[in-house]
Amino acid sequence: MSERLLLPNFAQRAVNCKITSGALDPIAGLETTIDIGRQISTFFRYRHITDDGIQDNWLTFSEDVDLVLSPLANDEKGRFYWSSDQFEPRMSTFDLAIDTLPYPTAWFALGLPLPTQKPGLTVSGGAAPTESRAYAYTYVDALGAESGPSPASDVVTGNANGTWALTNLQAAPPNSGTVTAVSALSSGRLRLTLNTVFGIAKHQTLKLSIDGVVESHRLVDVIAASNQVEIVRGPWSVGASVTWERAAPYNTSGMKKRIYRTAGTAGTFLFVAEIPAADATYNDTIAGTALGGAMETIGGLPPPANLKSLGVLPNGCLFGIADNELCLSAPYLPYSWPASNRYAFSGRGVHAADAGDSIIVLTESFPIMFTGTDPESMSPTVLQTYAPCVSKRGAANVGGGVLYPSHDGLWLAAPGDNRNLTARLYRKDEWKALNPASFVGVFHDSKYMAVHQTVDGRRMISFDATEPDSDVRITEWADALLRNELDGELYLAKGSKIFRWDADQANPMFTDWISPVLQLGKPLNFSVAQVHANYSEQPPDPTTEVDNNALLLAEGADSVGGHVLSFGFLDVEINGSNLTPIPRRTQKKVQFTLYEKGKAIYTQEVPNETPFPLPDGFKQETVSIGISGSVRIHNVTIAQSMDELAQFSA
């Protein structure tokens, strides 16, 4: 909207301020929480509750990560799961993760590979009646995660009370091995021949030790028949010694095999026994009446290695997207992702978010909503509005929906509600200038807040969901944002440090507010102004720093430094000197500025509520008022005389 059409209490510009109280309140400064010691791109607050008490810790990642806590009841292990578009899905527990900073310290791959070896089966001894059986087996790790089944054995008929001998039971998948050959491909890839590719899938990450130098590579292809994988990398010397190791190992320590069997014409696999993973044989003499429950992971697969946007539904299903498929786990089995729980859609998925029993998939074209309580029967609905998501990191769950940046504005996608919230605030070209593809967003205190990259550097912007016709610009920046559900606070990560938002009351940000252009009925000369503010809250002047700088200046240029050759190389920063920098927000407390036709024609620092004169000798047909400060500002009044000021000033 044109600055001449705004209402008087609106603004052309609002920076670093809270505007919902009727006053102009500065946002408080950032409060340092912790220095993690590594670059942070995503972070989470992780709480683990035991009989010994509550422990809260920061989980930090140098990649874009989506993390969910375990949906299992009374999970004493404190399991949590995460995904990224840069590596395969992973899981950890409190004991694994909280060891040495930065956390998580250690993890495993989410899910287990299926055994590939079909069990051999023979039967001997016993007496009639006879029975026909088939056997299969699964892996189960020490944390209770179970793989899908091996190929079923041949169906064999024999005496029911005989000895049923199983052979060829495959050992646990290895977490490391050797590279036996390397060849360069015309596509620019390298093809590596490994000692085995059992349990290795496309998009998984292998750490290659090449003559002792470790590199991480995400696999672009796996050729199981020849034990080969492909990576993108330049060639290395033919004589290099190369070993491989999984970046996310399988939890093979203490791993077991679970053996299941069918009976007669029933196709259900029932539990027989659990044996060490290293055992290759087993003799079954268990009576049919002593069998356990049915196999829970009969159609189970590990999650796709390129799964991202991990989330969880109220029914205990984890979900995520892999290219153009929505994938869901079995309820309360976060390690089992059946093929029957996968739904293809048109286009490429960017982000997925839960909305009650629904999942909203944001794509490069139309949003799609999948609804249902059973992961095997989700129903898709294309939301008939072309609104691509242009930044995965800019998407923010709002409880029952998701806010996200598109080409033309900030969109809300929710069951029964799909609209551009900023349609009245931004034209498409104005929105484009914000660089929405760079958004890193979060929903906090009824506001969508985002870091974005501008021509002037990284800045922040805040949209109030209750007042969609306005925004506030913020001169802070961050690498990542987090709304901490445990304390209701907003946190920012900058480099390796985590800060609490709007927390340092002693060091507020410096606000900057400019009124609409006020069209006057005729040219007027304003002679006096007054600003009501909480002047008692002004931070004290940095007198020590100012006095020290004054002494240096009095001693001359050699004492101040800063001129050519005044310091040795690297003694101070470039353009530096011995003067102590004074933070901008302590230089100005309340600043009044008068604008005409967009240009500042007069400015003055205001120390108190005493009216102050304005320059005379010119008249204005249009006027704007700028007010800045680091304390609460209630109102500003300009008038043609003291009598007029007394009449209208509060």
Summary of the structure (lengths in Angstrom):
residues: 650
radius of gyration: 32.9
end to end distance: 29.1
largest distance: 119.4
contacts: 2041
relative contact order: 0.12
helix: 8%
strand: 44%
